Amino acid sequence: MNYVCSDRGTEHCPCHLMEAGQCYTCTMVKEGCCSCEDRAGWQGTCPYSEYLQQGSLHRMNPWDRPAAFRILSKTSYAPDLAVIRVEASHGFAEQCRRTGTYMMAEAFGCRTPLSVLRCGPDFLEFLVKNAGVKTGYLMEAAEQEGIWYMTGPYYNGLPGSESMKDMPELIIARGVAAAPLIHMLEGAEATNYCVSYLDDEGLPALFVQEYLEGTPYERVSLRDEETQQYLRRLIQKHAEEGRLVLLLVSPYYAELFCRDLSDAQRTLVIRPNPANLCCAMGLCGSCSHTDEDGVTVKLCKCSRTVIK
Ligand code: FES
């Protein structure tokens, strides 16, 4: 199995993993021979050359250190659900437009990954569901301190989404996992996508009205077994025809829908990063995954696998 790194060739590359000799896409640092063009494909640059040009150091990025973001508003849609708007420069908001962008927000010493919900000219919005201690702290910090400390942007919230040239023809979303869809719709023509299904359980009507008005979608309940079977067949058909599918659902439903797909077909299904993300920089290891060959990759960076 070969791996594609979401950060390779970007302003995040070369990272700490290269400096530690653990970059899993660079064979130069591990085996002494370059395979930029034949293993996981050319990604626009040779990370090892970049590394040498940097003086054998990882790239230092200001966004890897927590920066203060002023909270502009907190709009509650339910007792446990709110949209937090933070101030951001125009340039920074532009950097967050990429599909799958997320930030790590820090409150009371805990870090939580948050998908970007919307980018304005001078603000960013995040949808926060108070589902545990960390998100509770974030809500508290927004109210009491008026500031969030955040690092990012990071781009691997939807691994594989960089291969999307357009909106996928089939989109299935559920609850707060639909946040990246709202982010994507900002820059998309409504005619660019064909079928989308939304299970809006957990999304208050006012939120749906404000954020999804004018978006054509069919309302479904993923708890319904017949709906599950119908969608599984539809996903299978799309994958067999080589068409991309976007699943913005919890890991439980994503696994349920992909159960019958082959490894090759699974590569056509883009779904939220299932890893426990804690630093998003390849450092903490909370997202580590070891494959059957004993290769360990950090899922905060690994965007897809290439089956050879
Ligand atoms: S989240 Fe820390 S290494 Fe991936």
Residues whose N, C-alpha, C, O or C-beta is under 5 A from the ligand:
A	BS01	FES	N276 L277 C278 C279 A280 M281 G282 L283 C284 G285 S286 C287 K298 C300
